[in-house]
């Protein structure tokens, strides 16, 4: 089965072709970072307009690279949520229209299910069950995965997602957008002994997250002294150290509480080198393993959407002719796939 995937949930335009026999045939991604960095965050209307401009050229390029014509496509998967409604509608409208014109089934895919299953595209993929840490610009979740569509939310952010916290901290420091890579780069020159920031919600039981207090602590630290280059680096180090420590502590708790010995980490923040190093050290002490998608599949991409579409289309799921997208969509509300456990 060969599935065309389309991703337009936020500020990345992605197209991919996945083949059930040969794997990922081609995928391309256009990033809108340059468009939004002046504003320090994504402007929804600009994002939607740019998706309109870039989607068809990307589609042609991916089909050519995959040596695939419309007659070779057996189904189309597109991101239906959660995300920015205007951006989602661009991909959903094209995906549903192509499916109707090419007479193939279409399916709207949950964006976070795509991230969750992205490591399945790797040669060394995790076996189910596992714990998943999903860390992106808009979401921070710990999920117990027992099958396709069988997801139990163990913990989530009560306010800012960790990716949003990185963006806001970077803005406070006058660094670039997106904040994750900017903070990581600045932290490389930081003095680990100068500041120690709080690890939010780690001094109590539970697996929920909260990063708004860490953001406020960062702002107060920035305002308390002149922001020379070394101080900037020291604050960046302290912020990253606290955010990463918080994630590692919660992952350890989730593995202990569930008894699982496999951890999947996906989403843009999952590419952070310090996070990967500390998670690797943590799971080694527990006799567990950690799995990631390749770096280019950590951020939003269409390869993961095509893969989830393939799995659910094979299970007989289909979309009606009506185009539906959702700004909010609970991962736990997804229907399980029978026989997948």
C-alpha positions as a Markdown table, in Angstrom:
| # | Residue | x | y | z |
|---|---|---|---|---|
| 1 | Unk | 0.0 | 0.0 | 0.0 |
| 2 | Unk | 1.4 | 3.4 | -0.9 |
| 3 | Unk | 0.2 | 6.5 | 1.0 |
| 4 | Unk | 0.6 | 10.2 | 0.4 |
| 5 | Unk | 1.0 | 12.2 | 3.6 |
| 6 | Unk | 0.4 | 15.9 | 4.1 |
| 7 | Unk | 1.4 | 18.0 | 7.2 |
| 8 | Unk | 0.3 | 21.6 | 7.7 |
| 9 | Unk | -0.6 | 21.8 | 11.4 |
| 10 | Unk | 1.5 | 24.8 | 12.2 |
| 11 | Unk | 4.5 | 26.4 | 10.5 |
| 12 | Unk | 6.1 | 23.5 | 8.6 |
| 13 | Unk | 4.8 | 22.4 | 5.3 |
| 14 | Unk | 5.4 | 18.7 | 4.7 |
| 15 | Unk | 4.7 | 16.1 | 2.0 |
| 16 | Unk | 5.8 | 12.4 | 2.0 |
| 17 | Unk | 5.2 | 9.1 | 0.3 |
| 18 | Unk | 5.2 | 5.9 | 2.4 |
| 19 | Unk | 5.2 | 2.4 | 0.9 |
| 20 | Unk | 4.3 | -0.6 | 3.0 |
| 21 | Unk | 6.9 | -2.8 | 1.3 |
| 22 | Unk | 9.7 | -0.3 | 0.7 |
| 23 | Unk | 9.3 | 2.1 | 3.6 |
| 24 | Unk | 9.6 | 5.9 | 3.3 |
| 25 | Unk | 10.1 | 6.7 | -0.4 |
| 26 | Unk | 10.5 | 10.4 | -0.2 |
| 27 | Unk | 9.7 | 13.3 | 2.2 |
| 28 | Unk | 10.3 | 17.0 | 2.1 |
| 29 | Unk | 9.7 | 19.8 | 4.5 |
| 30 | Unk | 9.6 | 23.6 | 4.1 |
| 31 | Unk | 10.1 | 25.5 | 7.3 |
| 32 | Unk | 8.6 | 28.9 | 7.9 |
| 33 | Unk | 11.1 | 30.0 | 10.6 |
| 34 | Unk | 12.4 | 32.9 | 8.6 |
| 35 | Unk | 8.8 | 34.2 | 8.1 |
| 36 | Unk | 7.9 | 34.1 | 11.8 |
| 37 | Unk | 11.2 | 34.8 | 13.6 |
| 38 | Unk | 10.6 | 38.6 | 13.5 |
| 39 | Unk | 7.5 | 38.1 | 15.6 |
| 40 | Unk | 9.1 | 35.7 | 18.1 |
| 41 | Unk | 6.3 | 33.1 | 17.4 |
| 42 | Unk | 4.0 | 31.7 | 14.7 |
| 43 | Unk | 1.5 | 34.1 | 13.2 |
| 44 | Unk | -1.5 | 31.9 | 12.2 |
| 45 | Unk | -2.7 | 33.9 | 9.2 |
| 46 | Unk | 0.8 | 34.1 | 7.7 |
| 47 | Unk | 1.3 | 30.4 | 8.3 |
| 48 | Unk | -1.8 | 29.4 | 6.4 |
| 49 | Unk | -1.0 | 31.7 | 3.5 |
| 50 | Unk | 2.5 | 30.2 | 3.2 |
| 51 | Unk | 1.2 | 26.7 | 3.2 |
| 52 | Unk | -1.0 | 27.6 | 0.2 |
| 53 | Unk | 2.1 | 28.9 | -1.6 |
| 54 | Unk | 4.4 | 25.9 | -0.8 |
| 55 | Unk | 2.2 | 22.8 | -0.7 |
| 56 | Unk | 1.7 | 22.1 | -4.4 |
| 57 | Unk | 5.4 | 22.6 | -5.4 |
| 58 | Unk | 6.4 | 20.3 | -2.5 |
| 59 | Unk | 3.8 | 17.7 | -3.7 |
| 60 | Unk | 5.2 | 17.7 | -7.2 |
| 61 | Unk | 8.8 | 17.4 | -6.0 |
| 62 | Unk | 8.0 | 14.5 | -3.6 |
| 63 | Unk | 6.0 | 12.5 | -6.2 |
| 64 | Unk | 8.9 | 13.0 | -8.7 |
| 65 | Unk | 11.5 | 11.9 | -6.1 |
| 66 | Unk | 9.4 | 8.9 | -5.1 |
| 67 | Unk | 8.9 | 8.0 | -8.8 |
| 68 | Unk | 5.2 | 7.9 | -8.0 |
| 69 | Unk | 2.2 | 8.9 | -10.2 |
| 70 | Unk | -1.3 | 9.4 | -9.1 |
| 71 | Unk | -2.2 | 5.9 | -10.3 |
| 72 | Unk | 0.3 | 4.5 | -7.7 |
| 73 | Unk | -1.3 | 6.2 | -4.7 |
| 74 | Unk | -3.6 | 4.0 | -2.7 |
| 75 | Unk | -4.6 | 6.5 | 0.0 |
| 76 | Unk | -4.0 | 10.0 | 1.3 |
| 77 | Unk | -3.4 | 11.0 | 4.9 |
| 78 | Unk | -3.4 | 14.6 | 6.1 |
| 79 | Unk | -3.1 | 16.2 | 9.5 |
| 80 | Unk | -6.6 | 17.0 | 10.8 |
| 81 | Unk | -5.5 | 18.3 | 14.3 |
| 82 | Unk | -4.6 | 19.5 | 16.7 |
| 83 | Unk | -3.1 | 22.7 | 15.4 |
| 84 | Unk | -3.9 | 26.1 | 13.8 |
| 85 | Unk | -7.3 | 25.8 | 12.1 |
| 86 | Unk | -6.3 | 27.9 | 9.1 |
| 87 | Unk | -3.2 | 26.0 | 8.5 |
| 88 | Unk | -4.9 | 22.6 | 9.0 |
| 89 | Unk | -7.6 | 23.5 | 6.4 |
| 90 | Unk | -5.0 | 24.1 | 3.7 |
| 91 | Unk | -3.6 | 20.5 | 4.0 |
| 92 | Unk | -7.0 | 18.9 | 4.7 |
| 93 | Unk | -8.6 | 20.7 | 1.7 |
| 94 | Unk | -5.8 | 19.5 | -0.7 |
| 95 | Unk | -5.7 | 16.0 | 0.7 |
| 96 | Unk | -9.5 | 15.5 | 0.6 |
| 97 | Unk | -9.7 | 17.0 | -2.9 |
| 98 | Unk | -6.9 | 14.8 | -4.3 |
| 99 | Unk | -8.5 | 11.7 | -2.8 |
| 100 | Unk | -11.8 | 12.5 | -4.4 |
| 101 | Unk | -10.2 | 13.3 | -7.8 |
| 102 | Unk | -8.0 | 10.2 | -7.7 |
| 103 | Unk | -10.7 | 8.0 | -6.3 |
| 104 | Unk | -8.7 | 6.8 | -3.3 |
| 105 | Unk | -9.6 | 6.8 | 0.4 |
| 106 | Unk | -8.6 | 9.7 | 2.6 |
| 107 | Unk | -8.0 | 9.9 | 6.3 |
| 108 | Unk | -7.5 | 12.8 | 8.8 |
| 109 | Unk | -4.6 | 11.9 | 11.2 |
| 110 | Unk | -4.0 | 13.1 | 14.7 |
| 111 | Unk | -0.8 | 15.1 | 14.7 |
| 112 | Unk | 0.5 | 13.8 | 18.1 |
| 113 | Unk | -0.2 | 10.2 | 17.1 |
| 114 | Unk | 2.1 | 10.9 | 14.2 |
| 115 | Unk | 4.9 | 12.0 | 16.6 |
| 116 | Unk | 4.2 | 9.0 | 18.8 |
| 117 | Unk | 4.7 | 6.5 | 16.0 |
| 118 | Unk | 7.5 | 8.3 | 14.2 |
| 119 | Unk | 10.1 | 6.0 | 15.6 |
| 120 | Unk | 8.4 | 3.1 | 13.8 |
| 121 | Unk | 9.9 | 4.5 | 10.6 |
| 122 | Unk | 13.4 | 3.5 | 11.9 |
| 123 | Unk | 15.2 | 0.2 | 11.4 |
| 124 | Unk | 15.4 | -0.2 | 15.2 |
| 125 | Unk | 11.8 | 0.5 | 16.2 |
| 126 | Unk | 10.3 | -0.1 | 19.6 |
| 127 | Unk | 8.0 | -2.9 | 20.4 |
| 128 | Unk | 4.6 | -2.1 | 22.0 |
| 129 | Unk | 4.0 | -1.5 | 24.9 |
| 130 | Unk | 6.1 | 1.5 | 25.7 |
| 131 | Unk | 6.0 | 4.9 | 27.5 |
| 132 | Unk | 6.1 | 7.9 | 25.1 |
| 133 | Unk | 7.3 | 11.4 | 26.0 |
| 134 | Unk | 5.9 | 13.8 | 23.4 |
| 135 | Unk | 7.6 | 17.2 | 23.6 |
| 136 | Unk | 6.8 | 19.7 | 20.9 |
| 137 | Unk | 6.1 | 23.4 | 20.7 |
| 138 | Unk | 2.5 | 23.0 | 21.8 |
| 139 | Unk | 2.4 | 19.7 | 23.7 |
| 140 | Unk | 4.1 | 18.0 | 26.6 |
| 141 | Unk | 2.7 | 14.6 | 27.3 |
| 142 | Unk | 3.6 | 11.3 | 28.9 |
| 143 | Unk | 1.6 | 8.4 | 27.4 |
| 144 | Unk | 1.3 | 4.7 | 28.1 |
| 145 | Unk | 1.0 | 3.0 | 24.7 |
| 146 | Unk | -0.4 | -0.5 | 24.7 |
| 147 | Unk | -1.5 | -0.6 | 21.0 |
| 148 | Unk | -2.4 | 1.5 | 18.0 |
| 149 | Unk | -5.0 | 3.9 | 19.3 |
| 150 | Unk | -4.7 | 2.6 | 22.9 |
| 151 | Unk | -3.2 | 5.5 | 24.7 |
| 152 | Unk | -3.5 | 6.4 | 28.4 |
| 153 | Unk | -2.4 | 9.9 | 29.3 |
| 154 | Unk | -0.2 | 9.6 | 32.4 |
| 155 | Unk | 0.9 | 13.3 | 32.6 |
| 156 | Unk | 0.6 | 16.5 | 30.7 |
| 157 | Unk | 1.4 | 20.2 | 31.0 |
| 158 | Unk | -1.0 | 22.3 | 33.0 |
| 159 | Unk | 0.1 | 25.5 | 31.2 |
| 160 | Unk | 3.0 | 26.1 | 28.8 |
| 161 | Unk | 4.4 | 23.1 | 26.9 |
| 162 | Unk | 8.2 | 22.8 | 27.3 |
| 163 | Unk | 8.7 | 23.9 | 23.7 |
| 164 | Unk | 6.7 | 27.1 | 24.4 |
| 165 | Unk | 8.8 | 27.7 | 27.5 |
| 166 | Unk | 12.0 | 27.4 | 25.4 |
| 167 | Unk | 10.6 | 29.9 | 23.0 |
| 168 | Unk | 9.6 | 32.4 | 25.7 |
| 169 | Unk | 12.9 | 32.1 | 27.5 |
| 170 | Unk | 14.8 | 32.7 | 24.3 |
| 171 | Unk | 12.7 | 35.8 | 23.7 |
| 172 | Unk | 13.5 | 37.1 | 27.2 |
| 173 | Unk | 17.2 | 36.6 | 26.5 |
| 174 | Unk | 17.0 | 38.3 | 23.1 |
| 175 | Unk | 17.9 | 35.1 | 21.3 |
| 176 | Unk | 16.4 | 33.8 | 18.0 |
| 177 | Unk | 13.3 | 31.7 | 17.1 |
| 178 | Unk | 12.7 | 28.9 | 17.6 |
| 179 | Unk | 13.9 | 29.0 | 21.1 |
| 180 | Unk | 15.1 | 25.4 | 21.6 |
| 181 | Unk | 18.1 | 25.5 | 19.3 |
| 182 | Unk | 18.9 | 29.1 | 20.4 |
| 183 | Unk | 18.9 | 28.2 | 24.1 |
| 184 | Unk | 21.0 | 25.1 | 23.5 |
| 185 | Unk | 23.6 | 27.1 | 21.5 |
| 186 | Unk | 23.9 | 29.8 | 24.1 |
| 187 | Unk | 24.0 | 27.3 | 27.0 |
| 188 | Unk | 27.2 | 25.8 | 25.6 |
| 189 | Unk | 29.2 | 28.6 | 27.0 |
| 190 | Unk | 27.3 | 28.8 | 30.3 |
| 191 | Unk | 28.7 | 28.3 | 33.8 |
| 192 | Unk | 26.8 | 25.5 | 35.5 |
| 193 | Unk | 27.7 | 26.8 | 39.0 |
| 194 | Unk | 26.3 | 30.3 | 38.7 |
| 195 | Unk | 22.5 | 29.8 | 38.7 |
| 196 | Unk | 20.2 | 27.0 | 39.7 |
| 197 | Unk | 16.6 | 27.2 | 38.5 |
| 198 | Unk | 13.7 | 25.3 | 40.0 |
| 199 | Unk | 12.5 | 21.9 | 38.7 |
| 200 | Unk | 8.8 | 22.5 | 38.6 |
| 201 | Unk | 6.4 | 19.9 | 40.1 |
| 202 | Unk | 9.2 | 17.4 | 40.9 |
| 203 | Unk | 8.9 | 17.8 | 44.6 |
| 204 | Unk | 5.5 | 16.2 | 44.7 |
| 205 | Unk | 4.0 | 13.0 | 43.4 |
| 206 | Unk | 2.5 | 12.8 | 39.9 |
| 207 | Unk | 3.5 | 13.1 | 36.3 |
| 208 | Unk | 2.0 | 16.4 | 35.2 |
| 209 | Unk | 4.2 | 19.3 | 34.1 |
| 210 | Unk | 4.2 | 23.0 | 34.6 |
| 211 | Unk | 6.7 | 25.4 | 32.9 |
| 212 | Unk | 5.1 | 28.8 | 33.5 |
| 213 | Unk | 6.8 | 29.2 | 36.8 |
| 214 | Unk | 10.2 | 28.4 | 35.3 |
| 215 | Unk | 9.5 | 31.0 | 32.6 |
| 216 | Unk | 8.7 | 33.6 | 35.4 |
| 217 | Unk | 11.9 | 32.6 | 37.3 |
| 218 | Unk | 13.9 | 33.2 | 34.1 |
| 219 | Unk | 12.3 | 36.6 | 33.6 |
| 220 | Unk | 13.1 | 37.6 | 37.1 |
| 221 | Unk | 16.7 | 36.5 | 36.8 |
| 222 | Unk | 17.1 | 38.4 | 33.6 |
| 223 | Unk | 15.7 | 41.6 | 35.1 |
| 224 | Unk | 17.9 | 41.3 | 38.3 |
| 225 | Unk | 21.2 | 42.0 | 36.6 |
| 226 | Unk | 22.9 | 43.4 | 33.5 |
| 227 | Unk | 22.6 | 40.9 | 30.6 |
| 228 | Unk | 26.2 | 40.7 | 29.4 |
| 229 | Unk | 27.1 | 37.8 | 27.1 |
| 230 | Unk | 28.4 | 35.6 | 29.9 |
| 231 | Unk | 25.3 | 36.2 | 32.1 |
| 232 | Unk | 23.1 | 35.4 | 29.1 |
| 233 | Unk | 24.9 | 32.1 | 28.5 |
| 234 | Unk | 24.7 | 31.2 | 32.2 |
| 235 | Unk | 21.0 | 31.9 | 32.3 |
| 236 | Unk | 20.5 | 29.8 | 29.2 |
| 237 | Unk | 22.4 | 27.0 | 30.7 |
| 238 | Unk | 20.4 | 27.1 | 34.0 |
| 239 | Unk | 17.1 | 27.2 | 32.1 |
| 240 | Unk | 17.9 | 24.2 | 29.9 |
| 241 | Unk | 19.3 | 22.3 | 32.8 |
| 242 | Unk | 16.1 | 22.8 | 34.8 |
| 243 | Unk | 13.8 | 22.0 | 31.8 |
| 244 | Unk | 15.7 | 18.8 | 30.9 |
| 245 | Unk | 16.0 | 17.6 | 34.5 |
| 246 | Unk | 12.3 | 18.0 | 34.9 |
| 247 | Unk | 11.6 | 15.9 | 31.8 |
| 248 | Unk | 14.1 | 13.2 | 32.9 |
| 249 | Unk | 12.7 | 13.0 | 36.4 |
| 250 | Unk | 9.1 | 12.6 | 35.1 |
| 251 | Unk | 10.2 | 9.9 | 32.6 |
| 252 | Unk | 11.9 | 7.9 | 35.3 |
| 253 | Unk | 8.7 | 8.1 | 37.4 |
| 254 | Unk | 6.6 | 7.0 | 34.4 |
| 255 | Unk | 8.8 | 4.0 | 33.7 |
| 256 | Unk | 8.8 | 3.0 | 37.4 |
| 257 | Unk | 5.0 | 3.4 | 37.8 |
| 258 | Unk | 4.2 | 1.5 | 34.6 |
| 259 | Unk | 6.8 | -1.2 | 34.8 |
| 260 | Unk | 7.7 | -0.6 | 31.1 |
| 261 | Unk | 11.3 | -0.9 | 29.9 |
| 262 | Unk | 11.0 | 1.1 | 26.7 |
| 263 | Unk | 10.8 | 4.8 | 26.3 |
| 264 | Unk | 9.9 | 6.7 | 23.1 |
| 265 | Unk | 10.8 | 10.4 | 22.8 |
| 266 | Unk | 9.4 | 12.4 | 19.9 |
| 267 | Unk | 8.6 | 16.0 | 19.0 |
| 268 | Unk | 11.0 | 18.9 | 18.3 |
| 269 | Unk | 12.4 | 19.1 | 21.8 |
| 270 | Unk | 13.4 | 15.5 | 21.5 |
| 271 | Unk | 16.3 | 16.6 | 19.3 |
| 272 | Unk | 17.9 | 18.4 | 22.2 |
| 273 | Unk | 21.4 | 16.9 | 22.7 |
| 274 | Unk | 21.4 | 17.4 | 26.5 |
| 275 | Unk | 18.0 | 15.7 | 26.9 |
| 276 | Unk | 19.1 | 12.7 | 24.9 |
| 277 | Unk | 22.3 | 12.3 | 26.9 |
| 278 | Unk | 20.6 | 12.5 | 30.3 |
| 279 | Unk | 17.7 | 10.2 | 29.2 |
| 280 | Unk | 20.3 | 7.6 | 27.9 |
| 281 | Unk | 22.1 | 7.7 | 31.2 |
| 282 | Unk | 18.8 | 7.4 | 33.1 |
| 283 | Unk | 17.4 | 4.4 | 31.2 |
| 284 | Unk | 20.8 | 2.6 | 31.5 |
| 285 | Unk | 20.5 | 2.7 | 35.3 |
| 286 | Unk | 17.0 | 1.2 | 35.0 |
| 287 | Unk | 17.9 | -1.5 | 32.4 |
| 288 | Unk | 15.5 | 0.1 | 29.9 |
| 289 | Unk | 16.0 | 1.5 | 26.4 |
| 290 | Unk | 15.1 | 4.8 | 24.7 |
| 291 | Unk | 14.0 | 5.2 | 21.1 |
| 292 | Unk | 13.9 | 8.4 | 18.9 |
| 293 | Unk | 13.0 | 9.1 | 15.3 |
| 294 | Unk | 15.9 | 10.4 | 13.2 |
| 295 | Unk | 16.5 | 14.2 | 13.8 |
| 296 | Unk | 14.6 | 15.4 | 10.7 |
| 297 | Unk | 11.6 | 13.4 | 11.9 |
| 298 | Unk | 11.6 | 14.9 | 15.4 |
| 299 | Unk | 10.0 | 18.1 | 14.1 |
| 300 | Unk | 6.7 | 18.3 | 12.4 |
| 301 | Unk | 6.8 | 16.2 | 9.1 |
| 302 | Unk | 4.6 | 14.4 | 6.7 |
| 303 | Unk | 6.5 | 11.0 | 6.9 |
| 304 | Unk | 4.9 | 10.3 | 10.3 |
| 305 | Unk | 1.4 | 11.3 | 9.0 |
| 306 | Unk | 1.8 | 9.0 | 6.0 |
| 307 | Unk | 2.8 | 6.1 | 8.3 |
| 308 | Unk | -0.1 | 6.6 | 10.7 |
| 309 | Unk | -2.4 | 7.0 | 7.7 |
| 310 | Unk | -1.1 | 3.7 | 6.3 |
| 311 | Unk | -1.7 | 1.8 | 9.6 |
| 312 | Unk | -5.3 | 3.2 | 10.0 |
| 313 | Unk | -6.3 | 2.9 | 6.3 |
| 314 | Unk | -5.2 | -0.8 | 6.4 |
| 315 | Unk | -7.6 | -1.2 | 9.4 |
| 316 | Unk | -10.4 | 0.1 | 7.2 |
| 317 | Unk | -10.8 | 3.6 | 8.5 |
| 318 | Unk | -12.0 | 6.2 | 5.9 |
| 319 | Unk | -13.0 | 9.9 | 5.9 |
| 320 | Unk | -16.2 | 11.2 | 4.6 |
| 321 | Unk | -16.3 | 13.9 | 1.9 |
| 322 | Unk | -16.8 | 16.5 | 4.6 |
| 323 | Unk | -13.6 | 18.3 | 5.6 |
| 324 | Unk | -13.1 | 18.3 | 9.3 |
| 325 | Unk | -10.2 | 19.8 | 11.3 |
| 326 | Unk | -9.8 | 20.3 | 15.0 |
| 327 | Unk | -7.8 | 22.9 | 16.9 |
| 328 | Unk | -8.0 | 20.7 | 20.0 |
| 329 | Unk | -8.2 | 16.9 | 19.9 |
| 330 | Unk | -7.4 | 14.6 | 22.8 |
| 331 | Unk | -5.0 | 11.8 | 22.0 |
| 332 | Unk | -6.9 | 9.6 | 24.4 |
| 333 | Unk | -10.1 | 9.9 | 22.4 |
| 334 | Unk | -8.7 | 8.1 | 19.3 |
| 335 | Unk | -10.3 | 4.8 | 18.3 |
| 336 | Unk | -8.1 | 1.7 | 18.9 |
| 337 | Unk | -7.3 | -0.5 | 16.0 |
| 338 | Unk | -8.8 | -4.0 | 16.5 |
| 339 | Unk | -6.2 | -6.7 | 16.8 |
| 340 | Unk | -3.3 | -4.3 | 17.4 |
| 341 | Unk | -1.8 | -4.7 | 20.8 |
